[in-house]
Amino acid sequence: MKFLAVLISFTLLAPWFSTQAQDAVVGEVLGTAVYESQITSSTDQERASSLRAVLISPAIGAYLKSHKEEISLTEAESKSIIDSYNAYRKCKPEIGLTELKPPFDKFFAQMMGGGAKAQRFIYLNHGRGRVLFQQAGMEAFDATYRLILQLEKNGDMKFSSPEDRVAALSYWTTQDHSSFLLPDPGKGEAFKIEGLMSKCP
């Protein structure tokens, strides 16, 4: 009878145990717990990418938001990007830059220049170093890694297991980025707003 009671209890509680195991806390970001159910993990690579998305990216985003005034494009920078786009479109029609409707304006300039300015801010304030060529633009590779370690030290994010931490940071520590990882371009050349658009000859 006692065995039967234990078996019934286990049967009733099994779904609860399964849910608890599935929704274990994998980390914390900005004071909020992150759960296993928020992680995409059909492969090790997907899990690592998902950990970066839910733990590292929000912490970096909050850091950049706290420096919004320093990162936002100035009127002059915005105008420079817009003028460069329109000038290059006219002198190089064969490359397919069309007149956008609505026109290429401050919104598009911010999309292009805002990212570069944020990367330059990270680069200059976290030890400079190598940069990574990405389709969306250059990335302050070494400086971003140092920023992440600082954010972790500050308690802005934390991993529950050493294994997940190693997986998430592998992008900066062990992943082979081949020839896309470039030497430090130097303070004078890195993430220059005026270099975002090609110039007419």
Sequence and secondary structure as in RCSB ss.txt:
>XXXX:A:sequence
MKFLAVLISFTLLAPWFSTQAQDAVVGEVLGTAVYESQITSSTDQERASSLRAVLISPAIGAYLKSHKEEISLTE
AESKSIIDSYNAYRKCKPEIGLTELKPPFDKFFAQMMGGGAKAQRFIYLNHGRGRVLFQQAGMEAFDATYRLILQ
LEKNGDMKFSSPEDRVAALSYWTTQDHSSFLLPDPGKGEAFKIEGLMSKCP
>XXXX:A:secstr
 HHHHHHHHHHHHHHHHHHHHHT EEEEETTEEEEGGG   SSHHHHHHHHIIIIIHHHHHHHHHTTHHHHS  H
HHHHHHHHHHHHHHHH GGG     SS S HHHHHHHHHHHHHHHHHHHHTT   EEEETTEEEEHHHHHHHHHH
HHHHTSEEESSHHHHHHHHHHHHT   GGGEE    TTTTT GGGSS    
